[in-house]
């Protein structure tokens, strides 16, 4: 079935070829190219067929289908021999260029005899000589064949490298790669890296460079002690070859790099991302290169004792690391043997053996902002509980002792309770479990209730309120069956609060939220009063629930009338806990009191209360409350704008938290708070480390939404810091997570990750990839009926990137979508900026021909400015009218309409007004003066008034002490005087 509508004429054919050229290489592009070549056959004009065949050969070449590329080229060569006039100078150049492509394709296929490879090189030489072309490209191919065979490489290298380059020589970047690889094969890492430097530094590039060179340079960089450079190039270079069938060998070398630097987990992640290469790569030589790199990785993982881990292999079955390595080993050995049989050597087997014999070059090298270990990619299983801190007494040996101590720890609030419940959960789930017949332990139904209550607590910590409510209700029923009405009351109270929190999350009305929490408090009070015979620890928990409900109400409403009721409940809890010597509940009461002061806006009183609590905890305990309490003190100090003290408190909290299981102290939050504090202190790199640590801890505890939010902040911060490749690598890793690809994570959060990735790609000058990401995101966000404002923003950014790509028709369509969404949810400044930038780009690229369309964009921007003014919108910076006037000046200047440009700039200057001692915008005003002076003095050839304007501006700025802004004005004035 055709993937496109067949073109009805040659104009449509050329348009379809152009559209196909924008697609990434792979089966979709190749199938379309095949269809277009078939369609071109039906037209009477042969020239369109030539274009279609060139496109088809390119699709086969870069889609890793070397068996088909020579067939298409043979057809082109026949057309050239029969009708040379069909080939203009560009097409003729293209034809002779692609002789090299065919030579490359034939080397890829072990079934092609060596004699045929040599015959093709002879054909290439004869054709070049007959056409009067230099032979350096021929000798380049002869060298590559020698390197492939491992024979006479030095002579072949001299014959090629010593010749003068021609127009048909490979690009500088590709030839540099070949020369560097020659020295690398000779064992000279330093010389290879010196040769590679122009490519690795980005001074020379092409479609596959520097990605190809980077993949070969990674290990030499490590061997010569340049680990940081290798890390940076790995991130950028891998992005240039990921999922690309024609660069599968490069992907294999990145996997090998991961295996040899202690990044086996990242290697498995990248392997999963490139799983399609097992099926898409039809080049045996590329397969051999790729499979060997994969085997290096799998061999390393297996040697570390993780052969049972899941691994991404060929489609059709589920693989483990060990099984996949066995499969790959056989396939790659067979391929190497086939190439060696053709060449009559053992070179490919030997090279493969050398790679497999390599030992790790570094124990560890942190490659990304998301460092992962092999344990992090283990098969999905219930998370193991964190190791418990040793209790004051030895862990119980017998089951009855374990149950009794778990309950005692739970009543005390001791962190060891969680690990003990986890141990009991495992024991009780075993088929041979026998419940103790011991009065001190009670019936099995009570233990089941205890375990459900613990699970409910875990769910509450993850804000899984529906699950928590359900588990608490089930536990309450079992406690009733076990004759434990007090425990049942506590579980029902917890269920009430969890259900209310779920209800509050589901409504936007603050009044409804307040009412729900008031009702929850009243219900818990009734439950408390109607349950006789409560033990002190049970009554304290119900009092704590009562206070918590009112604390949540205050947090929601921030109403002054809700402050005193919280303090009243806290007083009850504090008095009760003191009377019954419940240290944990007393600490909780004091913490609630401090939090209530903070919620009411009295931060000094909150700090005073926290300080008193800290003194008590250090003297009387419980010690495990110290990290949380110090964490709150740190947040309070941050609120008081004392970031240094906040940093000290939070750092101390983290130090103490290390003595306890992670869930005890909410360590993830401590890292998150430290990240915020570090930003206030101007330490963004330290903040980035804390953000990623916070996200990792949230992931380990199953709080995936919180983890992805933290990672999203880390990605944005890394982008703000200019660490573009770090940002992209982090986002690529996150977007490949199973719950993301399965659509299970919140779609808006995923969209934010993708939006940041598109911006990072743009910052990394990968305009094509950035545009593709934004176009897809704009299409998806068009269905966000509940959030048209976000769609307006995304569509506006998409329009600008399309404009930067020169696709102004598509840019106009995207801008139209942005305007339509803006009409429902205004985004004045974003839309104005988008339209002005599109106008500038079109005038700059197309000159006078683009002026009409550019002015149309500015007319739309003027309507947005009118709407903003009517709505009373206050812009963040300069007014939209001022920005619009300035852009009219630039657009008209680019298009040669200089009188209109000068008039617009005069208007912009009038709107800006001259800068004063206390006003901002001197730089903007100076730039407007400079552009007006250039238009007037250079393009309109009126140097005298232009100089008057410039001299007056320089005097004004000098008087204000803004000498930096005067420099471009002084330079322009000097130029005008020189030209006079």
C-alpha positions, 0 to 999 in steps of 0.5 A, a space after each residue: 500500500 502506498 504511503 503517499 498519494 501518487 504525484 499527478 505531475 512533475 511539479 508534485 513529484 519534485 515537491 514530494 521529493 523535497 518533503 521526503 528529504 526532510 524525513 529521517 533515514 529509515 524504512 519510512 523514507 526509503 519506502 516513499 522514495 521507492 514509490 516516488 521512483 515508480 511514479 517518476 517512471 510513468 512520466 515522459 520526462 526523464 529528468 524527474 526520473 533521474 532526481 527520483 533515482 538519486 533520492 532512492 539511492 540516498 535512502 538505500 545508502 543511509 538506510 543501511 541497505 547496501 545491496 540495493 544502492 548499486 542497482 539504482 546507481 547502475 540504472 543512473 549510469 545507464 541513463 548517463 551513458 545513453 542520454 548525457 544531456 539529462 545531467 546538468 553540471 550538478 547532477 553530473 557531479 552527483 553521479 561521479 561522487 556516488 561512485 564512492 558510495 557504490 564502492 562502499 556498499 560493495 565492501 559491506 557485502 561479504 558475498 561480493 567477491 574480491 575480484 568484483 570489488 577490484 573491478 569496480 575500482 577499475 571502472 571508477 578509475 577509467 570513468 574518472 580519467 575519461 571525464 578528466 577528473 583527478 584520481 585522488 577520490 579513486 585512491 581514497 577508495 583503494 586505501 579503504 579497501 586495503 584497510 578493510 582487508 588489512 593488507 598493504 595499508 601503508 602504501 595505499 595510504 601514501 598513494 591517497 593521502 599524498 595527493 591533492 584533493 579534488 572537487 570529488 574528494 570526500 569532505 575534509 571531515 571524512 578524510 580527517 577521520 580516515 587519516 586518524 583511523 590509520 594512525 589509530 590502527 598503527 597504535 599511535 593514539 596521540 597522533 590520531 587525536 592530533 589529526 582528529 582535532 579539527 573534527 572533534 572541535 567542530 571546525 570540520 563537519 558533514 552529515 555523519 561527522 563529527 559523530 563517526 570520528 567521536 565514536 572512534 576517538 572515545 577510547 584513545 581519549 581515555 587511554 591518553 587521560 582525557 576522560 572529561 573530553 571523552 565524556 563530553 564527546 560521548 554525549 554529543 556524538 551518541 546523539 548524532 548516531 542514535 537509532 540511525 541504521 547507517 551508523 549502527 557501528 558507531 552506536 556499537 562503539 558507544 556501547 563499548 565505551 559505556 562497558 569500559 567506563 563503569 557505565 554498564 547500566 547506561 549501556 543497556 539503556 542505550 541498547 534498548 533505545 537502539 533495539 530496532 538496529 538489530 532488524 533494520 541494519 541490512 549491511 553485514 559489515 555494519 552488523 558486525 561492527 554493531 554486534 561486536 560493540 553490543 557483545 563487549 557490553 553484554 560480556 561485561 555485564 555478565 562478568 559482573 554477575 548480572 547475566 539474568 538481567 533483561 536485555 533488548 535484542 532482536 524482536 520476537 522474543 524476550 532476552 536476558 543478557 546471557 542469552 543475547 550474548 550467546 546469540 550475538 556471539 554466534 552471529 558476529 563470529 559467522 559474519 567475521 568469518 565470511 569477510 575473512 573468507 572473502 579476503 583470504 585473511 583473519 583480519 576481521 576475526 582478529 579485530 573482533 577478538 581485540 575488542 572483546 579482550 579489552 578490559 575496563 579503562 576506568 572503574 567509573 566515569 559519570 557520564 550523565 546527570 542520571 548515573 545508574 547502576 546495574 541494580 537499577 535496571 533489575 527485573 521489575 520486582 517489589 522494592 526491597 526495604 532499606 536496610 534498617 538501622 541496628 536497633 538498641 537490642 539484637 534483632 529477634 531470632 523467633 517469629 513471635 519476637 519479630 511480631 512483638 518488636 514490629 508492633 512495639 516499633 510501630 507504636 513508638 514510631 521507630 524507623 525499624 518498624 518498616 523493615 520489620 513489617 517488610 520481613 514479616 510480609 515476606 514470611 507471611 506470604 510463604 506457602 509454608 507459613 505457620 502463624 504462632 499459637 502465642 497469646 502475646 502475638 494474637 491471631 493471624 487476622 491481626 497480623 494481616 491488619 498490621 501489614 495492610 496498615 503498613 502498606 497504607 502508610 507507604 501509599 500515603 507517603 507517596 500521596 496515593 490517597 485512593 490506595 491508602 484509604 482503601 487499605 486503611 478501611 480493609 485493615 480496620 475491618 480486620 482489626 474489628 475481626 481480631 477484637 482490636 477496636 482501638 486499632 480499627 478506629 485509628 485505621 478508620 481515622 487514617 482512611 477518612 483523612 486519605 479519602 478527604 485528601 483525595 477529594 480535595 485534590 479533585 476540586 478547584 474550589 477552595 471553599 469546597 476543600 475547606 468544607 471537606 477538611 472541616 468535615 473530616 476533622 469532625 468525623 475523626 473527633 466523633 470517632 475518637 469520642 465514640 471509641 472506648 478503651 483506647 490505649 495511649 498510643 492509639 488516642 495520641 494517633 487520633 489526636 494527631 489526625 485531628 490536628 493534621 486535618 485542621 493543619 491541612 485546612 489552614 494550609 488550603 484556606 490560609 484564613 486567620 479564623 482557621 489558625 486558633 483551632 489548629 493551636 487548640 488541637 496541638 495543645 491537646 496532643 502536646 498535653 496528652 503526649 507529655 502526660 503519657 511520656 510519648 516522646 514521638 507524639 510530643 515531638 510531632 505536636 511541637 513540629 505541628 505548632 512550628 508549622 502552624 506559626 509558619 503557615 500563619 506568617 509568623 516565621 520568627 515564632 516558627 523558628 523559636 519553636 523549632 529551636 526549642 524542639 531541636 534542643 529537646 530532641 538532642 537531649 531526650 530524642 527521638 533522634 530520628 526526628 532530628 533530620 525532619 526538624 532540621 529540614 523544616 528549620 532550613 526551609 524557615 530560614 530560607 523564608 527569612 532570606 538567610 540562605 547560608 543558615 538554611 544551607 547549614 541546617 539542611 546539610 546537617 539534616 542530610 548528614 543525620 538522615 544517613 543514619 536512618 532509612 531514607 523514608 524516615 527523613 524524606 531525604 529526597 525533599 531535603 535534597 530538593 530543598 538544598 537545591 533551592 537553597 543553592 540557587 539562592 546562594 548562586 551555586 547552580 552546579 551544586 543545586 543540580 547535583 541535589 536535584 538529580 539526587 532528589 529525583 533518584 531517591 524519589 524513583 527508588 521509593 516509587 514516587 515517579 511523578 515527583 521524580 520526573 518533576 525534579 528531573 524536569 527542573 534539573 534538565 531546565 537548570 542544566 540548559 540554563 547553565 549551558 550544559 546542553 548535551 547533559 540536558 539532552 542526554 538526561 531527557 532522552 533517558 527519561 523519555 525512554 522510560 517504560 511508563 513514559 513510552 506506554 503513556 502512563 505518566 502525566 501527559 503534560 509533564 511528558 510534554 514539558 520534558 519534550 519541550 525542554 528537549 526541543 529547546 536544548 536541541 535548538 541551543 545545541 544547533 540541531 535545528 532539524 531535530 528541534 523543529 521535528 520535536 516541536 512540530 509533533 508536540 504542537 500537533 498533540 497539544 492542539 487537542 488540549 481543550 483544557 489548556 489552549 494557552 500552552 498550545 499557543 506557546 508551543 505553536 508559537 515556538 514551533 513557528 519560529 523554528 520553522 522560520 529559522 529553517 526557511 519553511 515560511 509557509 509552514 511557519 505561517 500555519 503554526 503561527 495561525 494555530 498559535 493565534 487561534 489558541 491565543 484567542 481563547 487563552 491570551 499569551 500576549 508577549 509570546 505571540 507578539 515575540 513570535 510574530 515579530 521574529 517571523 517577520 524579521 526572519 522572512 525579511 532577512 532571508 528573502 529581502 524585498 520578496 519577503 516584505 509583504 509577508 513580513 508586514 503581514 506578521 507585523 500586522 498580526 503582532 499589532 493586533 495582539 498589542 492592541 488586545 493587550 492594551 485593551 486588556 490592561 496587560 502590563 508587559 515584563 519589559 518594553 512595551 509591545 508597541 515599542 518592540 513592534 516599532 523597532 521590528 518595523 524598522 529592522 524588517 523594512 531595513 532588511 527589505 531595502 525600504 529604508 525611508 519606512 525603516 527610519 520612520 519606524 525607528 524614529 517612532 520606536 525612539 519616541 516610545 522609548 524616550 531618552 534614558 535617565 539616571 534611574 531608568 532601565 533600557 539604555 542599551 535598548 535605546 542605544 541599539 535603536 539609535 545605532 540602527 537608525 544612524 546606520 539606515 540614515 547615514 549608510 543606506 540613505 546616504 545622509 551622514 550629517 544628520 546621522 552623525 548629529 544623532 549619534 553624537 548626541 546619543 554618545 553625549 547622553 550615555 556618557 553623562 549617565 556613565 553608560 560608556 559600554 553602550 557608547 562603543 557601537 555608536 562611536 564605531 559607527 560614527 567613526 565609519 561615517 566620518 571615514 567615508 565622508 
